Amino acid sequence: MGKERAHIVVYGRVQGVFFRASAEEKARELGLTGWVRNRSDGTVEIVAEGDREELEKLISWCHIGPKHARVTRVEVVWEPATGEFLDFTIRYD
């Protein structure tokens, strides 16, 4: 089965609640590669690559997030995988 890419933006109370660290842990557990970062508008952005089934699991997790998160919306854009990532990391830009 081919790899895919999901570009995810998570809205709500998702900064300051360990969303990035928890997303990194979940993505690594699922064997995905890519990155997660906070955006200046208060959202969290994730770019993840891997098998569609594992990406769907990450997306489902994003609707809930870590304990203190309050997710109001999750947007997903499916793209072709590029294979550019070696692992899953937190970006601080």
N, CA, C and O of each residue as an XYZ file, in Angstrom:
372
protein
N       0.845     -1.187      0.000
C       0.000      0.000      0.000
C       0.888      1.247      0.000
O       1.880      1.295      0.728
N       0.547      2.249     -0.801
C       1.363      3.447     -0.928
C       1.208      4.398      0.239
O       0.218      4.366      0.971
N       2.187      5.223      0.390
C       2.176      6.229      1.447
C       1.368      7.438      0.990
O       1.277      7.734     -0.202
N       0.787      8.126      1.967
C       0.047      9.350      1.705
C       0.500     10.416      2.686
O       1.237     10.141      3.633
N       0.043     11.642      2.441
C       0.357     12.767      3.330
C      -0.941     13.428      3.754
O      -1.826     13.670      2.934
N      -1.046     13.714      5.039
C      -2.173     14.483      5.564
C      -1.629     15.794      6.125
O      -0.724     15.804      6.959
N      -2.204     16.897      5.648
C      -1.877     18.224      6.175
C      -3.062     18.602      7.069
O      -4.177     18.809      6.591
N      -2.796     18.686      8.370
C      -3.852     18.817      9.375
C      -3.704     20.150     10.109
O      -2.598     20.542     10.480
N      -4.823     20.839     10.313
C      -4.840     22.033     11.155
C      -5.903     21.802     12.225
O      -7.052     21.481     11.923
N      -5.490     21.974     13.491
C      -6.371     21.710     14.621
C      -6.703     23.037     15.302
O      -5.810     23.812     15.645
N      -7.998     23.286     15.491
C      -8.495     24.531     16.079
C      -9.049     24.278     17.474
O      -9.454     23.165     17.808
N      -9.060     25.336     18.284
C      -9.607     25.252     19.635
C      -8.549     25.624     20.654
O      -7.610     26.362     20.354
N      -8.709     25.106     21.860
C      -7.695     25.321     22.910
C      -6.663     24.214     22.751
O      -6.741     23.164     23.389
N      -5.694     24.479     21.881
C      -4.743     23.437     21.516
C      -3.283     23.848     21.724
O      -2.369     23.081     21.422
N      -3.075     25.046     22.233
C      -1.718     25.463     22.578
C      -1.620     25.594     24.093
O      -2.569     26.014     24.755
N      -0.462     25.230     24.629
C      -0.266     25.291     26.074
C      -0.875     24.110     26.807
O      -1.039     24.151     28.026
N      -1.216     23.047     26.067
C      -1.834     21.856     26.678
C      -1.089     20.577     26.278
O      -1.639     19.478     26.347
N       0.164     20.740     25.862
C       1.016     19.617     25.441
C       0.510     18.919     24.177
O       0.742     17.725     23.984
N      -0.182     19.675     23.318
C      -0.702     19.082     22.093
C       0.426     18.619     21.182
O       0.377     17.514     20.641
N       1.447     19.466     21.010
C       2.551     19.089     20.115
C       3.274     17.841     20.601
O       3.506     16.916     19.823
N       3.627     17.810     21.867
C       4.347     16.654     22.404
C       3.493     15.392     22.324
O       3.999     14.313     22.016
N       2.214     15.529     22.598
C       1.320     14.375     22.532
C       1.121     13.909     21.093
O       1.052     12.709     20.830
N       1.030     14.862     20.159
C       0.890     14.510     18.742
C       2.150     13.811     18.241
O       2.072     12.848     17.477
N       3.308     14.300     18.673
C       4.567     13.662     18.289
C       4.602     12.218     18.792
O       4.973     11.304     18.055
N       4.216     12.024     20.041
C       4.204     10.680     20.622
C       3.244      9.760     19.862
O       3.582      8.615     19.561
N       2.047     10.267     19.557
C       1.051      9.462     18.846
C       1.532      9.120     17.441
O       1.414      7.973     17.008
N       2.070     10.098     16.729
C       2.545      9.866     15.364
C       3.664      8.837     15.332
O       3.692      7.966     14.462
N       4.583      8.938     16.278
C       5.688      7.967     16.335
C       5.162      6.569     16.659
O       5.620      5.575     16.095
N       4.195      6.508     17.572
C       3.568      5.229     17.929
C       2.926      4.583     16.688
O       2.933      3.360     16.545
N       2.376      5.410     15.802
C       1.716      4.925     14.591
C       2.687      4.701     13.430
O       2.282      4.242     12.363
N       3.963      5.023     13.633
C       4.961      4.821     12.590
C       4.922      5.865     11.491
O       5.328      5.600     10.359
N       4.430      7.063     11.826
C       4.325      8.140     10.836
C       5.562      9.027     10.879
O       6.283      9.059     11.877
N       5.797      9.739      9.797
C       6.867     10.728      9.739
C       6.250     12.090      9.449
O       5.122     12.178      8.964
N       7.000     13.156      9.752
C       6.510     14.507      9.490
C       6.847     15.435     10.633
O       7.890     15.305     11.275
N       5.939     16.387     10.884
C       6.189     17.364     11.941
C       4.890     17.962     12.471
O       3.829     17.835     11.860
N       5.004     18.616     13.625
C       3.902     19.344     14.246
C       4.450     20.674     14.737
O       5.599     20.751     15.173
N       3.636     21.723     14.669
C       4.069     23.025     15.175
C       2.867     23.865     15.592
O       1.753     23.661     15.110
N       3.112     24.818     16.500
C       2.119     25.828     16.841
C       2.166     26.907     15.774
O       3.237     27.254     15.277
N       0.997     27.435     15.425
C       0.947     28.565     14.495
C       0.560     29.820     15.269
O      -0.049     29.743     16.336
N       0.916     30.959     14.726
C       0.688     32.225     15.424
C      -0.793     32.535     15.625
O      -1.134     33.366     16.466
N      -1.681     31.883     14.870
C      -3.120     32.128     15.017
C      -3.763     31.269     16.105
O      -4.984     31.282     16.257
N      -2.951     30.518     16.867
C      -3.475     29.717     17.961
C      -3.818     28.284     17.588
O      -4.256     27.509     18.439
N      -3.624     27.927     16.328
C      -3.892     26.558     15.890
C      -2.622     25.723     15.965
O      -1.528     26.242     16.184
N      -2.791     24.416     15.778
C      -1.666     23.501     15.665
C      -1.713     22.904     14.268
O      -2.764     22.465     13.801
N      -0.561     22.893     13.607
C      -0.444     22.367     12.248
C       0.387     21.090     12.276
O       1.422     21.017     12.939
N      -0.083     20.090     11.546
C       0.612     18.811     11.455
C       0.729     18.414      9.991
O      -0.238     18.496      9.235
N       1.905     17.989      9.607
C       2.102     17.354      8.304
C       2.630     15.961      8.610
O       3.699     15.808      9.200
N       1.873     14.948      8.205
C       2.251     13.572      8.520
C       2.173     12.704      7.276
O       1.279     12.862      6.445
N       3.121     11.785      7.161
C       3.139     10.839      6.050
C       3.167      9.413      6.578
O       3.759      9.123      7.618
N       2.514      8.538      5.836
C       2.492      7.127      6.195
C       1.334      6.431      5.516
O       0.761      6.949      4.557
N       0.992      5.262      6.011
C      -0.143      4.524      5.473
C      -1.443      5.240      5.828
O      -1.569      5.811      6.912
N      -2.402      5.209      4.916
C      -3.673      5.914      5.114
C      -4.346      5.505      6.436
O      -4.860      6.357      7.161
N      -4.339      4.224      6.740
C      -4.997      3.735      7.955
C      -4.392      4.367      9.202
O      -5.120      4.746     10.119
N      -3.069      4.483      9.243
C      -2.399      5.086     10.396
C      -2.645      6.599     10.442
O      -2.803      7.173     11.519
N      -2.677      7.235      9.278
C      -2.981      8.667      9.231
C      -4.396      8.929      9.736
O      -4.624      9.902     10.454
N      -5.340      8.079      9.373
C      -6.721      8.215      9.844
C      -6.782      8.104     11.366
O      -7.566      8.800     12.011
N      -5.954      7.229     11.939
C      -5.903      7.092     13.401
C      -5.381      8.378     14.038
O      -5.894      8.815     15.069
N      -4.365      8.982     13.428
C      -3.848     10.255     13.949
C      -4.916     11.338     13.853
O      -5.096     12.116     14.789
N      -5.615     11.393     12.741
C      -6.675     12.399     12.562
C      -7.766     12.206     13.611
O      -8.238     13.181     14.196
N      -8.167     10.971     13.853
C      -9.176     10.701     14.891
C      -8.680     11.180     16.247
O      -9.435     11.779     17.013
N      -7.402     10.915     16.546
C      -6.826     11.375     17.803
C      -6.859     12.901     17.885
O      -7.113     13.458     18.953
N      -6.605     13.574     16.771
C      -6.577     15.044     16.754
C      -7.919     15.658     17.150
O      -7.951     16.774     17.668
N      -9.011     14.961     16.919
C     -10.329     15.474     17.293
C     -10.503     15.524     18.816
O     -11.395     16.204     19.323
N      -9.645     14.802     19.534
C      -9.711     14.767     20.996
C      -8.488     15.448     21.597
O      -8.615     16.336     22.440
N      -7.302     15.028     21.160
C      -6.055     15.596     21.657
C      -5.754     15.159     23.075
O      -6.395     14.247     23.599
N      -4.773     15.810     23.702
C      -4.412     15.466     25.082
C      -5.480     15.947     26.069
O      -6.423     16.645     25.696
N      -5.313     15.567     27.301
C      -6.305     15.766     28.355
C      -6.912     17.174     28.432
O      -8.133     17.304     28.524
N      -6.103     18.209     28.396
C      -6.613     19.567     28.619
C      -6.965     20.312     27.333
O      -7.370     21.474     27.384
N      -6.818     19.668     26.203
C      -7.179     20.308     24.928
C      -8.694     20.358     24.777
O      -9.416     19.514     25.307
N      -9.155     21.358     24.047
C     -10.568     21.474     23.694
C     -10.618     21.745     22.187
O     -10.586     22.894     21.748
N     -10.695     20.682     21.421
C     -10.662     20.793     19.965
C     -12.041     21.182     19.448
O     -13.042     20.555     19.793
N     -12.084     22.223     18.617
C     -13.359     22.658     18.040
C     -13.494     22.279     16.571
O     -14.607     22.149     16.061
N     -12.358     22.101     15.887
C     -12.407     21.775     14.459
C     -11.072     21.186     14.025
O     -10.016     21.579     14.520
N     -11.133     20.240     13.094
C      -9.933     19.664     12.498
C     -10.104     19.703     10.987
O     -11.061     19.144     10.450
N      -9.183     20.359     10.309
C      -9.203     20.409      8.839
C      -8.094     19.514      8.308
O      -6.972     19.532      8.815
N      -8.412     18.735      7.288
C      -7.435     17.814      6.699
C      -7.417     17.993      5.188
O      -8.464     18.012      4.541
N      -6.229     18.122      4.639
C      -6.032     18.124      3.190
C      -5.123     16.952      2.861
O      -4.014     16.849      3.386
N      -5.592     16.075      1.994
C      -4.791     14.916      1.574
C      -3.913     15.318      0.407
O      -4.366     15.979     -0.528
N      -2.655     14.915      0.468
C      -1.676     15.245     -0.568
C      -0.853     14.004     -0.877
O      -0.870     13.048     -0.102
N      -0.135     13.999     -1.989
C       0.772     12.882     -2.259
C       1.955     12.938     -1.293
O       2.457     14.018     -0.983
N       2.391     11.795     -0.829
C       3.567     11.735      0.047
C       4.815     12.079     -0.762
O       4.912     11.758     -1.946
N       5.762     12.732     -0.106
C       7.017     13.084     -0.765
C       8.176     12.223     -0.277
O       9.202     12.119     -0.949
N       8.011     11.601      0.899
C       9.083     10.794      1.464
C      10.246     11.606      2.008
O      11.335     11.071      2.216
N      10.021     12.900      2.243
C      11.116     13.788      2.656
C      11.485     13.684      4.135
O      12.535     14.184      4.538
N      10.645     13.046      4.952
C      10.887     13.015      6.395
C      11.489     11.690      6.830
O      11.127     10.633      6.313
N      12.407     11.754      7.781
C      13.026     10.551      8.334
C      12.324     10.091      9.607
O      12.311      8.902      9.926
N      11.735     11.054     10.337
C      11.038     10.740     11.573
C       9.955     11.786     11.804
O       9.629     12.545     10.892
N       9.397     11.837     13.001
C       8.364     12.824     13.314
C       8.912     13.744     14.393
O       9.382     13.276     15.429
N       8.856     15.050     14.157
C       9.470     16.022     15.051
C       8.534     17.183     15.370
O       7.529     17.404     14.694
N       8.892     17.910     16.410
C       8.237     19.171     16.738
C       9.041     20.294     16.108
O      10.256     20.378     16.286
N       8.356     21.154     15.372
C       9.018     22.325     14.784
C       8.717     23.535     15.668
O       7.622     23.666     16.215
N       9.698     24.406     15.794
C       9.556     25.585     16.649
C       9.641     26.874     15.844
O      10.136     27.885     16.343
N       9.166     26.849     14.614
C       9.208     28.066     13.795
C       7.842     28.683     13.641
O       7.701     29.713     12.982
